[in-house]
Amino acid sequence: MLLTYKRVLMLLIQCVVYRFDDIMAFVINIIGMLEVGTDKTRVAVIIFSDATVVKFHLNRYSAGKDVQDAVRLIEFPGGKTNIAGSLRVIIDSMYLSQNGGRANAQKVSIRYDTIRYDTIRYIYVRSKAEKRPA
């Protein structure tokens, strides 16, 4: 089931997490449940450790597969955690219209950080099971 709301989705990924590849697989799965498009859900990805790096803005991709492919290319940089810096980037620039922000869209930010692998695996497997046709 695709979620077809008009929203902007900010994915904030902490790059000192345990099992980075599993977090990224979870992110790809979440994106697969959204209907990504110019007039639907727009997605941006920010990674943070010592520094905050915008991997892509909300207006970069207009198809879910393109967003998923871009996420697959993100490499684990390591480093320390700078949550304040990443939140500052979101507040100061990510929702601006030139970066794909929309005044009339629901704004959602999800921060992935130090989460136990078992929890991520459970959510990932469960979300895949719920996505299968009956």
DRENNU-557862 format. One line per field, with one value per residue: residue in three letters; x, y, z of N, C-alpha, C, O, CB in turn. Coordinates in Angstrom, 2 decimals, decimal comma. Glycine has a CB too. Layout:
<nodes>
kenu: [ALA:...]
neast: [X:...]
nnorth: [Y:...]
nup: [Z:...]
caeast: [X:...]
canorth: [Y:...]
caup: [Z:...]
ceast: [X:...]
cnorth: [Y:...]
cup: [Z:...]
oeast: [X:...]
onorth: [Y:...]
oup: [Z:...]
cbeast: [X:...]
cbnorth: [Y:...]
cbup: [Z:...]
</nodes>
This chain:
<nodes>
kenu: [MET:LEU:LEU:THR:TYR:LYS:ARG:VAL:LEU:MET:LEU:LEU:ILE:GLN:CYS:VAL:VAL:TYR:ARG:PHE:ASP:ASP:ILE:MET:ALA:PHE:VAL:ILE:ASN:ILE:ILE:GLY:MET:LEU:GLU:VAL:GLY:THR:ASP:LYS:THR:ARG:VAL:ALA:VAL:ILE:ILE:PHE:SER:ASP:ALA:THR:VAL:VAL:LYS:PHE:HIS:LEU:ASN:ARG:TYR:SER:ALA:GLY:LYS:ASP:VAL:GLN:ASP:ALA:VAL:ARG:LEU:ILE:GLU:PHE:PRO:GLY:GLY:LYS:THR:ASN:ILE:ALA:GLY:SER:LEU:ARG:VAL:ILE:ILE:ASP:SER:MET:TYR:LEU:SER:GLN:ASN:GLY:GLY:ARG:ALA:ASN:ALA:GLN:LYS:VAL:SER:ILE:ARG:TYR:ASP:THR:ILE:ARG:TYR:ASP:THR:ILE:ARG:TYR:ILE:TYR:VAL:ARG:SER:LYS:ALA:GLU:LYS:ARG:PRO:ALA]
neast: [0,84:0,71:1,53:-0,06:0,01:0,32:3,28:6,36:9,25:11,78:14,67:16,80:19,88:21,86:25,28:26,85:25,82:24,93:25,17:24,85:24,23:21,87:20,12:20,01:18,79:16,30:15,46:15,30:13,22:11,10:10,87:9,98:7,35:6,07:4,40:6,22:6,71:6,52:4,16:3,37:4,69:7,74:11,18:14,00:17,40:19,55:22,68:24,40:27,20:30,15:29,96:27,27:25,68:23,97:22,55:20,73:18,31:14,79:13,70:15,16:14,69:12,04:10,84:10,20:11,93:14,26:15,00:15,44:17,61:19,53:19,86:21,00:23,59:24,80:27,46:28,98:30,20:31,20:32,28:31,57:28,60:26,50:23,85:22,55:23,64:22,65:19,89:19,79:20,43:18,15:16,11:17,02:17,35:16,31:13,51:12,98:11,61:13,27:14,69:12,88:10,83:7,41:4,78:2,16:2,25:2,37:4,80:7,36:9,79:12,20:14,34:16,98:18,80:20,96:19,82:18,81:19,82:18,09:15,57:15,31:15,44:13,11:11,10:11,60:11,22:8,54:7,30:7,78:6,27:3,69:3,39:3,09:0,86:-2,40]
nnorth: [-1,18:2,10:5,24:8,20:10,95:14,55:15,68:16,69:14,95:14,54:12,81:12,07:10,86:9,35:8,92:7,27:5,00:1,72:-0,98:0,26:-0,37:-1,85:0,07:1,72:-0,01:-0,19:2,48:2,62:0,82:2,18:4,40:3,08:2,63:4,96:7,32:8,91:12,05:15,09:16,49:15,02:13,12:14,46:13,81:14,22:13,64:13,68:13,27:12,83:13,30:14,14:16,34:17,85:16,67:17,36:15,07:14,98:17,34:18,18:18,64:17,22:14,58:12,96:10,53:7,51:5,27:6,48:7,95:5,84:4,58:6,61:6,66:4,16:4,67:6,08:6,36:5,09:7,41:7,60:8,94:11,44:12,38:15,00:16,26:18,71:20,35:19,11:19,44:22,19:22,65:21,60:23,29:25,84:25,69:23,47:23,32:25,42:27,03:27,02:24,72:22,77:22,76:23,08:25,22:24,38:21,71:18,75:18,52:16,36:15,02:12,58:11,09:8,94:7,14:5,87:2,89:-0,25:-3,14:-5,37:-4,19:-2,58:-4,58:-6,05:-4,11:-3,65:-6,22:-6,62:-4,46:-5,16:-7,51:-6,50:-5,14:-6,95:-8,36:-9,69]
nup: [0,00:-0,98:0,42:-0,10:0,49:0,38:1,17:2,76:3,39:5,62:6,08:8,55:9,21:11,51:11,56:13,15:13,91:15,04:12,92:10,25:7,55:7,81:8,81:6,58:4,74:5,92:5,63:2,83:2,44:3,72:2,03:-0,21:0,46:0,02:-2,09:-4,16:-5,60:-7,56:-6,93:-4,80:-2,23:-1,23:-0,81:1,30:2,21:4,93:6,35:9,41:11,48:12,79:11,18:9,32:6,47:3,59:1,64:-0,45:-1,59:-1,12:-3,65:-5,48:-6,51:-8,29:-8,30:-6,56:-6,89:-7,82:-5,55:-3,75:-5,07:-4,82:-2,04:-1,67:-2,50:-0,50:1,69:4,68:6,86:9,46:12,70:15,24:17,13:16,13:16,80:17,20:15,19:12,88:13,17:13,04:10,36:9,12:10,13:9,31:6,49:4,96:4,49:2,83:-0,09:-2,39:-2,00:-2,34:-0,49:0,60:1,34:1,80:2,44:4,46:6,95:7,73:9,80:10,29:12,50:12,44:14,63:17,16:17,37:18,43:16,62:16,54:16,91:14,61:12,64:13,24:12,73:10,02:8,81:9,52:8,21:5,57:5,41:5,77:3,45:1,41:-1,04:-0,37]
caeast: [0,00:1,47:1,00:-0,11:-0,22:1,20:4,13:7,80:9,80:13,18:15,27:18,04:20,50:23,06:26,29:27,66:24,89:25,23:24,57:24,47:23,61:20,50:19,35:19,79:17,79:15,03:15,12:14,88:11,90:10,14:10,67:9,17:5,95:5,56:4,25:7,11:6,47:6,54:2,93:3,04:5,71:9,12:12,07:15,38:18,19:20,66:23,42:25,17:28,15:30,82:29,40:25,97:25,80:22,72:22,82:19,92:17,20:13,43:13,35:16,15:14,14:10,57:10,37:10,67:13,07:15,44:15,37:16,02:18,93:20,43:20,14:21,94:24,93:25,32:28,47:29,12:31,37:31,69:32,43:30,81:27,22:26,21:22,42:22,18:24,00:21,73:18,58:19,95:20,34:16,73:15,35:17,49:17,38:15,73:12,11:12,87:11,05:14,32:15,15:11,76:9,81:6,10:4,05:0,88:2,47:2,68:6,24:7,70:11,22:12,47:15,76:17,45:20,06:21,38:18,69:19,29:19,62:16,90:14,39:15,25:15,12:11,70:10,28:11,83:10,54:7,11:6,84:7,79:5,15:2,46:3,38:2,75:-0,56:-3,05]
canorth: [0,00:3,34:6,38:9,19:12,29:15,62:15,98:16,70:14,02:14,75:11,66:12,46:9,58:9,49:8,05:6,53:3,99:0,31:-1,63:1,30:-0,96:-2,23:1,32:2,18:-0,91:0,24:3,75:2,28:0,20:3,24:5,18:2,23:2,68:6,30:7,73:10,06:12,82:16,54:16,90:14,06:13,18:14,78:13,25:14,69:12,85:14,36:12,42:13,64:12,75:15,38:17,38:17,54:16,68:17,17:14,18:15,56:18,18:17,72:18,79:16,54:13,40:12,95:9,14:6,74:4,43:7,35:8,24:4,61:4,41:7,60:6,20:3,03:5,18:6,77:5,58:5,33:8,25:7,52:10,21:11,67:12,82:16,43:16,37:20,13:20,85:18,57:20,10:23,56:22,60:21,42:24,50:27,00:25,65:22,35:23,53:26,58:26,69:26,72:23,36:21,85:22,88:23,58:25,78:23,69:20,28:18,24:18,41:15,24:14,75:11,35:10,98:7,59:7,20:4,63:1,99:-1,64:-3,85:-6,22:-3,34:-2,23:-5,79:-6,35:-3,14:-3,86:-7,45:-6,42:-3,57:-5,93:-8,43:-5,75:-4,61:-8,04:-8,49:-10,83]
caup: [0,00:-1,05:1,15:-1,17:1,00:-0,06:2,32:2,58:4,36:5,89:6,75:9,22:9,54:12,32:10,95:14,10:14,38:14,97:11,74:9,31:6,35:8,14:8,88:5,20:4,16:6,50:4,98:1,46:2,55:4,03:0,80:-1,09:0,87:-0,25:-3,48:-4,31:-6,81:-7,42:-6,26:-3,75:-1,19:-1,60:0,21:1,41:3,15:5,58:7,26:10,34:12,45:13,20:10,31:8,71:5,02:2,85:0,52:-1,50:-1,15:-1,41:-5,06:-6,31:-7,18:-8,39:-8,33:-5,41:-7,26:-7,87:-4,16:-3,21:-5,68:-4,22:-0,67:-1,78:-2,76:0,68:2,40:6,11:7,10:10,83:13,39:16,48:16,91:16,25:16,55:17,13:13,87:11,87:13,34:12,57:8,89:8,76:10,47:8,56:5,03:4,23:4,11:1,95:-1,39:-3,37:-1,73:-2,55:0,55:0,18:2,47:2,01:2,62:5,79:7,12:8,59:9,94:11,01:12,85:12,71:15,37:17,79:17,62:18,43:15,36:16,65:16,72:13,19:11,88:13,48:12,00:8,59:8,41:9,66:7,16:4,31:5,46:5,59:2,08:0,49:-1,34:0,31]
ceast: [0,89:0,77:1,08:-0,38:0,73:2,01:5,56:8,38:11,31:13,70:16,65:18,71:21,81:24,09:27,27:26,83:25,47:24,50:24,02:23,75:22,16:19,59:19,03:18,77:16,40:14,55:14,61:13,49:10,82:9,84:9,81:7,69:5,30:5,35:5,01:6,81:6,45:5,32:2,49:4,09:7,06:10,01:13,45:16,10:19,37:21,36:24,21:26,04:28,85:30,25:28,05:26,12:24,43:23,07:21,98:18,74:15,86:13,08:14,31:15,55:12,62:10,01:11,00:11,88:14,35:15,94:16,04:17,43:19,94:20,80:21,14:23,38:25,57:26,28:28,54:30,37:31,96:31,77:31,60:29,43:27,09:24,74:22,01:22,49:23,06:20,36:18,64:19,85:18,89:15,97:15,72:17,31:16,57:14,30:11,90:12,36:12,12:14,93:14,03:10,69:8,52:5,33:2,81:1,04:2,75:4,19:6,55:9,21:11,39:13,97:16,07:18,77:20,35:20,18:19,24:18,93:18,35:15,63:14,23:14,84:13,65:10,81:10,39:11,07:9,03:6,58:6,84:6,60:3,83:2,31:2,96:1,25:-1,14:-3,34]
cnorth: [1,25:4,43:7,59:10,61:13,30:16,05:16,14:15,87:14,21:13,53:12,05:11,19:9,82:8,47:7,45:5,36:2,58:-0,25:-0,62:0,73:-1,36:-1,02:1,79:1,30:-0,53:1,53:3,48:1,66:1,24:4,05:4,40:2,23:4,04:6,50:9,04:10,75:14,30:17,05:15,93:14,20:13,49:14,33:13,91:13,80:13,69:13,33:13,32:12,78:13,98:16,57:16,91:17,69:16,43:16,29:14,58:16,29:17,58:17,75:18,07:15,39:13,45:11,54:8,38:5,90:5,26:7,70:7,01:4,36:5,37:7,19:5,05:3,48:5,87:5,84:6,00:6,16:8,12:8,89:10,27:12,22:14,33:16,64:17,82:20,70:20,37:19,22:21,55:23,62:22,45:22,71:25,67:26,91:24,58:22,57:24,77:26,15:26,35:25,33:22,33:21,89:23,46:24,03:24,96:22,19:19,94:18,04:17,32:15,10:13,50:11,27:9,53:7,71:5,86:3,82:0,58:-2,32:-4,69:-5,41:-2,99:-3,43:-6,14:-5,40:-3,38:-5,09:-7,28:-5,52:-4,28:-6,88:-7,70:-5,23:-5,67:-8,06:-9,74:-11,95]
cup: [0,00:-0,25:0,23:-0,69:0,38:1,16:1,87:3,72:4,44:6,63:7,25:9,72:10,27:11,82:11,94:14,64:14,22:13,76:10,74:8,09:6,61:8,26:7,48:4,49:4,66:5,83:3,56:1,47:2,83:2,77:-0,18:-0,74:0,57:-1,75:-3,64:-5,63:-6,52:-6,66:-5,17:-2,65:-1,81:-0,46:0,13:2,41:3,61:6,45:8,19:11,23:13,01:12,43:9,78:7,21:4,41:1,66:-0,69:-0,90:-1,60:-2,90:-6,00:-7,13:-7,20:-8,52:-7,17:-5,72:-7,31:-6,47:-3,55:-3,77:-5,07:-2,80:-0,70:-1,97:-1,55:1,42:3,86:6,38:8,50:11,47:14,66:16,13:17,13:15,88:16,38:15,75:12,79:11,97:12,85:11,04:8,45:8,97:9,57:7,05:4,33:3,75:3,24:0,57:-2,42:-3,17:-1,84:-1,49:0,00:1,41:2,80:2,22:4,07:5,87:8,15:8,61:10,78:11,24:13,19:13,44:16,00:18,23:17,56:17,12:15,42:16,41:15,26:12,37:12,03:12,67:10,50:8,11:8,49:8,55:5,81:4,27:5,22:4,17:1,06:0,22:-0,69:-0,65]
oeast: [1,72:-0,46:2,17:-0,96:1,81:1,49:5,93:8,03:12,02:13,21:17,55:18,15:22,74:23,77:28,40:27,12:26,34:23,30:22,83:22,75:21,31:18,43:17,91:17,96:15,43:13,37:13,61:12,67:9,74:8,68:9,00:6,87:4,12:6,05:4,52:6,67:6,37:5,44:1,36:4,34:7,48:9,64:13,99:15,49:20,09:20,71:24,62:25,66:28,20:30,09:27,74:26,62:23,79:23,79:22,45:18,22:15,82:12,26:14,26:15,86:11,99:8,83:12,16:12,79:15,41:17,14:17,08:18,33:21,09:21,95:22,01:24,31:26,75:25,94:28,20:31,48:33,12:31,38:31,01:29,14:27,49:24,42:21,22:21,69:22,70:19,73:17,66:19,24:18,46:15,25:14,85:17,14:16,17:13,91:10,76:12,65:11,91:15,61:14,21:9,72:8,54:5,24:2,43:0,04:3,31:4,80:6,06:9,85:10,78:14,76:15,49:19,73:20,00:19,61:20,06:17,85:17,59:14,71:13,13:13,99:13,00:9,87:9,39:10,37:8,31:5,51:5,97:5,97:2,95:1,20:2,51:0,45:-0,43:-3,88]
onorth: [1,42:4,51:7,96:11,40:12,94:16,70:15,77:16,07:14,05:13,24:12,33:10,50:10,41:7,29:7,16:4,82:2,32:-0,01:-0,65:1,30:-1,24:-1,06:2,20:1,80:-0,55:1,66:4,06:1,96:1,19:4,35:4,98:1,88:4,23:5,90:10,11:10,09:14,72:17,95:16,01:15,31:12,87:14,44:14,13:13,28:14,30:12,60:14,42:11,69:14,81:17,66:15,71:18,70:15,41:16,72:14,52:15,91:16,62:16,96:18,29:15,25:13,92:11,37:8,58:5,81:4,78:7,75:7,12:3,99:5,00:7,36:4,96:2,75:6,20:4,70:7,13:5,68:8,50:9,89:9,27:12,49:14,86:17,13:18,14:21,46:21,13:19,51:22,07:24,55:23,11:23,16:26,42:27,93:24,77:22,05:25,14:25,05:25,47:24,82:21,17:21,14:24,25:23,31:24,86:21,47:20,75:17,47:17,36:15,07:13,36:11,38:8,96:8,29:4,83:4,03:0,27:-2,09:-4,73:-5,90:-3,08:-3,32:-6,49:-5,85:-3,33:-5,03:-7,74:-5,78:-4,01:-7,04:-8,22:-4,91:-5,33:-7,83:-10,73:-12,98]
oup: [0,89:-0,25:-0,20:-1,44:-0,08:2,07:0,76:4,89:3,45:7,72:6,46:10,58:9,73:11,69:11,58:15,71:13,40:13,60:10,43:7,65:5,73:7,86:7,20:3,72:3,89:5,51:3,14:0,60:2,25:2,49:-0,90:-1,58:0,83:-2,57:-3,30:-6,66:-5,36:-5,83:-4,69:-2,18:-2,78:0,71:-0,96:3,34:2,82:7,19:7,82:11,66:13,66:12,98:9,78:6,72:4,68:0,76:-1,82:0,16:-2,37:-3,36:-7,21:-8,31:-6,26:-8,83:-6,83:-4,89:-6,90:-6,22:-2,90:-3,02:-4,83:-2,39:0,16:-1,62:-1,58:1,73:4,21:6,17:8,71:10,87:15,08:14,97:18,16:14,80:15,50:15,19:11,89:10,95:12,31:10,50:7,51:8,08:9,12:6,39:3,19:2,71:2,96:0,12:-3,26:-4,06:-1,46:-1,57:-0,94:2,40:3,97:2,18:4,82:4,97:9,28:7,56:11,84:10,31:14,12:12,94:15,44:19,30:16,69:16,58:14,44:15,76:14,71:11,49:11,05:12,01:9,79:7,10:7,60:8,00:4,98:3,23:4,53:3,75:-0,03:1,12:-0,50:-0,26]
cbeast: [-0,96:1,65:1,78:-1,16:-0,09:0,39:4,02:8,39:9,46:13,42:15,35:17,77:20,73:22,75:27,05:28,15:23,58:24,81:23,46:25,72:24,41:20,48:20,13:21,12:18,11:15,18:16,36:15,89:11,91:10,69:12,03:9,68:5,83:6,53:2,73:8,60:5,17:6,60:1,83:3,00:5,78:9,31:12,20:15,43:18,67:20,17:24,36:24,25:29,18:32,35:30,37:24,84:26,83:22,08:22,54:19,44:17,35:12,45:13,31:17,27:14,62:10,12:10,73:9,57:12,82:15,12:14,12:15,12:18,86:19,77:18,84:21,54:24,89:24,16:29,84:29,17:31,01:33,06:32,06:31,56:26,27:27,16:21,63:22,92:25,41:21,61:18,14:21,31:21,20:16,09:15,57:18,91:18,74:15,79:11,26:14,23:10,18:15,41:15,78:12,27:10,32:5,30:3,66:-0,03:3,63:1,92:6,85:7,02:11,96:11,95:16,13:17,60:20,02:22,30:17,51:18,70:20,82:16,84:14,50:16,61:16,00:11,38:10,72:13,32:10,98:6,79:7,71:9,12:5,11:2,41:4,77:3,21:-0,78:-4,35]
cbnorth: [0,00:3,79:6,64:8,81:12,31:16,83:14,89:18,17:12,56:16,05:10,43:13,46:8,75:9,28:8,81:7,45:4,09:-0,43:-2,59:2,08:-2,17:-3,03:2,41:2,18:-2,39:0,44:4,70:1,30:-0,87:4,17:5,53:0,83:2,39:7,37:7,88:9,62:12,39:17,20:17,05:12,59:11,86:16,33:11,71:16,20:11,53:15,60:11,43:14,49:11,70:15,27:17,70:18,48:15,61:18,56:12,71:14,48:19,61:18,56:20,25:16,00:12,11:13,79:8,45:5,87:3,74:8,64:8,66:3,41:4,62:8,99:5,78:2,13:6,14:7,22:5,74:3,99:9,67:6,85:11,35:12,65:12,08:17,28:15,73:20,94:20,43:17,05:20,05:24,13:21,43:20,28:24,88:27,23:25,52:21,14:23,64:27,32:27,83:27,77:23,29:20,49:23,74:22,49:27,22:23,93:19,81:16,91:19,77:13,92:15,97:10,09:11,93:6,75:8,30:4,91:2,21:-2,42:-4,74:-6,89:-2,06:-1,68:-6,97:-6,24:-1,70:-4,01:-8,63:-5,83:-2,32:-6,72:-9,14:-4,59:-4,08:-9,39:-8,52:-10,39]
cbup: [1,22:-2,50:2,50:-2,15:2,51:-0,69:3,38:2,57:3,99:6,69:5,81:10,41:8,26:13,83:9,94:15,26:13,64:16,29:12,17:8,87:5,88:9,44:9,66:4,42:4,51:8,03:4,95:0,81:3,66:5,15:0,16:-1,04:2,34:0,29:-3,88:-4,24:-7,46:-8,79:-7,26:-4,31:-0,40:-1,90:0,03:1,85:2,50:6,44:6,49:11,19:11,80:12,96:9,14:9,27:4,53:2,40:0,92:-2,49:-1,70:-0,65:-5,43:-5,45:-6,48:-9,57:-9,70:-4,91:-8,61:-8,65:-3,32:-3,52:-7,21:-4,21:0,04:-2,94:-3,92:1,62:1,74:6,88:6,85:10,87:12,48:17,42:17,83:15,32:17,70:18,21:13,53:12,02:14,82:13,03:8,33:9,58:11,93:8,86:4,60:5,08:5,34:1,82:-1,90:-3,29:-0,36:-2,63:1,70:-0,61:2,19:0,84:1,74:6,09:7,56:8,10:10,59:10,23:14,03:11,39:16,44:18,97:16,58:19,61:15,06:18,04:17,57:12,71:12,35:14,98:12,35:8,30:9,30:11,04:7,09:4,16:6,81:6,57:1,72:1,06:-2,86:0,97]
</nodes>
